[in-house]
């Protein structure tokens, strides 16, 4: 474990799959972690999610004491629980208004020298920073799903991000045992822009009957050594999430990111991928 450069007290807003993964990453590397959720039931579910993830890390050989690690995890339903945090990472739904409100509420509680980060995969950091009182203390930390297995974090630098924070954030990523990729704020950054472009073209190929989802994914896995194909990845990310990102990118970068009708139709039918049981694959 590496704790020398990591913030000692970390908050995560949102305890879903991504938020729980982010909490897990900091927790197993020695940080004290608070996960903020909307109500007690969601907070309890988030707590269980993180503890289960820690248990899996131990099973894989990570040297941790389960009880000691769990003792450094708390959940809360009020933003005041973030008041003593050194770093807070927002991991709520990929919607500008939802993220803006969460970031504002957190900033109102934080010390002036605390860092606020967004896990957004596509929304402009500058547009979010414009809603904050201390934009110099704000940046993007884009974790990848599933967080425990992923070795990448995209560090997104907004225009107002301080020089000290630009230098510190990549070191935090390395202390988590992951690799930082530093990009300036731009719609979709680097990873989402490329990932969504490939996924949308794969969806168009299914729509046009070029090949099955399984064969398209196999082509990318075997031919280009992707760990999993773009359609299976879309199912894991969520078709509704992919659609929202594509619409955002189309608005800011042009028609090449226009969502295929097949994607819209699947979302309208509730075929959202793994979380609903069906997307391009049957997950039941």
C-alpha positions as CSV (number, residue, x, y, z in Angstrom):
1,X,0.0,0.0,0.0
2,X,1.1,3.5,-0.7
3,X,-0.2,6.3,1.5
4,X,2.6,8.9,1.5
5,X,1.1,11.3,-1.1
6,X,-2.6,10.3,-0.9
7,X,-5.1,12.6,0.8
8,X,-5.7,11.1,4.2
9,X,-9.5,11.8,4.3
10,X,-11.5,11.2,1.2
11,X,-15.2,11.7,0.4
12,X,-17.1,10.1,-2.4
13,X,-20.5,11.5,-3.5
14,X,-22.6,8.6,-4.8
15,X,-22.2,4.9,-3.8
16,X,-23.2,3.1,-6.9
17,X,-21.0,0.9,-8.9
18,X,-18.5,3.7,-9.8
19,X,-18.6,5.4,-6.5
20,X,-18.1,2.2,-4.6
21,X,-15.2,1.4,-6.8
22,X,-13.6,4.8,-6.2
23,X,-14.1,4.4,-2.4
24,X,-12.6,0.9,-2.6
25,X,-9.5,2.3,-4.4
26,X,-8.7,4.9,-1.7
27,X,-9.7,2.6,1.2
28,X,-7.4,-0.2,0.3
29,X,-4.5,2.3,0.0
30,X,-4.9,3.6,3.5
31,X,-7.3,6.5,3.3
32,X,-10.3,7.2,5.6
33,X,-13.3,7.2,3.4
34,X,-16.9,8.7,3.7
35,X,-19.4,7.7,1.0
36,X,-22.4,10.1,0.7
37,X,-25.7,8.8,-0.5
38,X,-29.2,10.2,-0.9
39,X,-30.9,8.2,2.0
40,X,-30.1,5.5,4.6
41,X,-31.1,2.6,2.4
42,X,-28.8,3.7,-0.4
43,X,-26.1,4.4,2.1
44,X,-26.4,0.9,3.6
45,X,-26.3,-0.6,0.1
46,X,-23.2,1.4,-0.8
47,X,-21.4,0.3,2.4
48,X,-22.1,-3.4,1.6
49,X,-20.9,-2.8,-2.0
50,X,-17.5,-1.4,-0.8
51,X,-17.0,-4.0,1.9
52,X,-17.7,-6.8,-0.6
53,X,-15.2,-5.2,-3.0
54,X,-12.6,-5.1,-0.3
55,X,-13.3,-8.8,0.5
56,X,-12.7,-9.7,-3.2
57,X,-9.4,-7.8,-3.1
58,X,-8.3,-9.9,-0.1
59,X,-9.3,-13.1,-1.9
60,X,-7.1,-12.1,-4.8
61,X,-4.2,-11.8,-2.5
62,X,-4.2,-8.1,-1.5
63,X,-2.7,-7.9,2.0
64,X,-5.4,-6.2,4.1
65,X,-7.1,-6.7,7.5
66,X,-10.8,-6.7,6.6
67,X,-11.9,-5.4,10.0
68,X,-9.3,-2.6,10.1
69,X,-10.0,-1.6,6.6
70,X,-13.8,-1.6,7.1
71,X,-13.3,0.6,10.2
72,X,-12.0,3.4,8.0
73,X,-15.2,3.4,5.9
74,X,-18.3,5.4,6.8
75,X,-21.5,6.3,5.0
76,X,-23.6,9.4,5.4
77,X,-26.6,11.2,4.0
78,X,-25.8,14.8,4.8
79,X,-23.1,16.9,3.1
80,X,-21.9,18.1,6.4
81,X,-20.1,14.7,6.7
82,X,-17.6,16.0,4.1
83,X,-16.5,19.0,6.1
84,X,-13.2,17.4,7.2
85,X,-12.3,15.8,3.9
86,X,-9.1,16.6,2.1
87,X,-10.4,15.3,-1.3
88,X,-14.0,14.8,-2.4
89,X,-14.8,12.9,-5.6
90,X,-18.2,13.4,-7.1
91,X,-19.6,10.2,-8.8
92,X,-23.2,10.9,-9.4
93,X,-25.3,10.4,-12.6
94,X,-23.8,11.8,-15.8
95,X,-26.0,14.9,-16.0
96,X,-24.8,18.5,-15.8
97,X,-27.4,19.8,-13.3
98,X,-27.1,16.8,-11.0
99,X,-23.3,17.1,-10.9
100,X,-23.4,20.9,-10.5
101,X,-25.8,20.6,-7.5
102,X,-23.7,17.9,-5.9
103,X,-20.4,19.9,-6.4
104,X,-21.9,23.1,-5.0
105,X,-23.3,21.4,-1.9
106,X,-19.9,19.7,-1.3
107,X,-17.9,22.9,-1.8
108,X,-20.1,24.7,0.7
109,X,-18.9,22.3,3.4
110,X,-15.2,21.9,2.5
111,X,-12.2,23.7,3.8
112,X,-10.8,26.3,1.4
113,X,-7.7,24.2,0.8
114,X,-9.6,20.9,0.1
115,X,-9.8,19.5,-3.4
116,X,-13.0,18.8,-5.2
117,X,-13.0,16.4,-8.2
118,X,-15.6,15.1,-10.7
119,X,-15.6,11.6,-12.1
120,X,-17.4,12.9,-15.2
121,X,-16.6,11.0,-18.4
122,X,-17.6,13.7,-20.8
123,X,-19.0,16.9,-19.3
124,X,-16.9,20.0,-19.6
125,X,-14.8,20.7,-16.4
126,X,-14.8,24.4,-17.2
127,X,-18.5,24.5,-17.3
128,X,-18.7,22.8,-13.9
129,X,-15.9,25.0,-12.5
130,X,-17.8,28.1,-13.5
131,X,-20.5,27.1,-11.0
132,X,-18.0,26.9,-8.1
133,X,-16.5,29.5,-5.8
134,X,-13.0,27.9,-5.8
135,X,-12.4,26.6,-9.3
136,X,-8.7,26.5,-8.7
137,X,-9.3,23.6,-6.3
138,X,-11.3,21.6,-8.9
139,X,-10.3,19.1,-11.5
140,X,-11.4,15.8,-13.1
141,X,-10.5,12.3,-11.9
142,X,-12.1,10.0,-14.4
143,X,-12.0,6.5,-13.1
144,X,-12.8,3.5,-15.3
145,X,-15.3,0.7,-14.7
146,X,-14.7,-1.6,-13.0
147,X,-12.5,0.5,-10.8
148,X,-10.7,-2.3,-8.9
149,X,-9.5,-4.0,-12.1
150,X,-8.8,-0.9,-14.1
151,X,-5.3,0.5,-14.1
152,X,-6.1,3.8,-15.7
153,X,-7.4,7.2,-14.3
154,X,-7.8,10.1,-16.6
155,X,-6.7,13.4,-14.9
156,X,-8.6,16.2,-16.5
157,X,-7.2,19.7,-16.1
158,X,-9.6,22.6,-16.2
159,X,-8.5,26.1,-17.1
160,X,-8.6,27.3,-13.5
161,X,-7.0,24.2,-11.9
162,X,-4.1,25.4,-9.8
163,X,-0.5,24.5,-10.7
164,X,-0.1,22.7,-7.4
165,X,-3.1,20.5,-8.0
166,X,-2.0,19.8,-11.6
167,X,1.3,18.4,-10.1
168,X,-0.3,16.5,-7.2
169,X,-3.1,14.7,-8.9
170,X,-1.0,12.4,-11.1
171,X,0.9,11.4,-8.0
172,X,-2.3,10.5,-6.2
173,X,-3.1,8.2,-9.1
174,X,0.2,6.5,-9.0
175,X,-0.2,6.0,-5.2
176,X,-3.4,4.2,-6.0
177,X,-1.4,1.8,-8.1
178,X,-2.9,3.1,-11.3
179,X,-1.5,5.0,-14.3
180,X,-2.5,8.7,-14.9
181,X,-3.3,10.0,-18.4
182,X,-3.3,13.8,-18.2
183,X,-5.6,15.7,-20.6
184,X,-6.9,19.2,-20.8
185,X,-10.6,19.9,-20.6
186,X,-12.3,19.1,-23.9
187,X,-15.7,17.4,-24.6
188,X,-15.2,13.7,-24.0
189,X,-11.6,14.2,-23.0
190,X,-9.5,11.5,-24.6
191,X,-10.9,8.2,-23.4
192,X,-14.6,8.8,-23.8
193,X,-14.2,10.5,-27.1
194,X,-12.4,7.5,-28.6
195,X,-14.3,4.9,-26.7
196,X,-17.7,6.3,-27.7
197,X,-16.7,6.8,-31.3
198,X,-15.8,3.1,-31.6
199,X,-19.0,2.0,-29.7
200,X,-21.3,4.1,-31.9
201,X,-19.7,2.6,-35.1
202,X,-20.1,-0.9,-33.6
203,X,-23.8,-0.1,-32.9
204,X,-24.3,1.1,-36.5
205,X,-22.8,-2.1,-37.8
206,X,-25.3,-4.1,-35.8
207,X,-28.1,-1.8,-37.0
208,X,-27.0,-2.3,-40.6
209,X,-26.7,-6.1,-40.3
210,X,-23.0,-6.1,-41.0
211,X,-22.3,-8.6,-38.2
212,X,-23.6,-9.8,-34.8
213,X,-22.7,-8.1,-31.6
214,X,-20.6,-11.2,-30.6
215,X,-18.6,-11.2,-33.9
216,X,-18.0,-7.4,-33.8
217,X,-16.7,-7.7,-30.3
218,X,-14.6,-10.8,-31.1
219,X,-13.0,-8.8,-34.0
220,X,-11.9,-6.0,-31.6
221,X,-10.8,-8.5,-28.9
222,X,-8.8,-10.8,-31.1
223,X,-7.8,-8.4,-33.9
224,X,-7.0,-5.3,-31.8
225,X,-6.4,-7.0,-28.4
226,X,-9.1,-5.0,-26.6
227,X,-9.9,-6.8,-23.3
228,X,-13.5,-6.7,-24.2
229,X,-15.4,-5.5,-27.3
230,X,-17.2,-2.2,-27.6
231,X,-20.7,-3.7,-27.4
232,X,-20.1,-5.7,-24.3
233,X,-18.5,-2.6,-22.8
234,X,-21.6,-0.6,-23.7
235,X,-23.7,-3.1,-21.9
236,X,-21.5,-2.8,-18.8
237,X,-21.4,1.0,-18.9
238,X,-25.1,1.2,-19.6
239,X,-26.8,2.0,-22.8
240,X,-28.6,5.0,-21.2
241,X,-25.2,6.4,-20.1
242,X,-23.7,5.8,-23.6
243,X,-26.7,7.6,-25.1
244,X,-26.3,10.6,-22.8
245,X,-22.6,10.9,-23.6
246,X,-23.2,10.6,-27.3
247,X,-25.9,13.3,-27.3
248,X,-23.5,15.6,-25.4
249,X,-20.6,15.0,-27.8
250,X,-22.9,15.4,-30.8
251,X,-24.0,18.8,-29.5
252,X,-20.4,19.9,-28.9
253,X,-18.4,18.1,-31.6
254,X,-20.8,17.5,-34.4
255,X,-22.9,14.9,-36.2
256,X,-20.2,12.2,-36.1
257,X,-21.3,11.5,-32.6
258,X,-25.0,11.4,-33.4
259,X,-26.5,8.3,-31.6
260,X,-27.7,5.5,-33.9
261,X,-31.5,4.9,-33.8
262,X,-30.9,1.4,-32.6
263,X,-29.3,2.8,-29.4
264,X,-32.3,5.1,-28.9
265,X,-34.7,2.3,-29.4
266,X,-33.0,0.0,-27.0
267,X,-32.9,2.7,-24.3
268,X,-36.6,3.4,-24.9
269,X,-37.4,-0.3,-24.4
270,X,-35.5,-0.3,-21.2
271,X,-32.7,-2.5,-22.6
272,X,-30.0,-0.7,-20.7
273,X,-27.4,-3.5,-20.6
274,X,-26.2,-5.5,-17.6
275,X,-28.1,-3.5,-15.0
276,X,-31.4,-4.2,-16.7
277,X,-30.6,-7.8,-17.7
278,X,-30.5,-7.1,-21.5
279,X,-28.7,-4.8,-23.9
280,X,-26.7,-6.1,-26.8
281,X,-26.3,-9.3,-24.7
282,X,-28.6,-11.3,-22.4
283,X,-27.3,-10.9,-18.8
284,X,-30.0,-12.9,-17.1
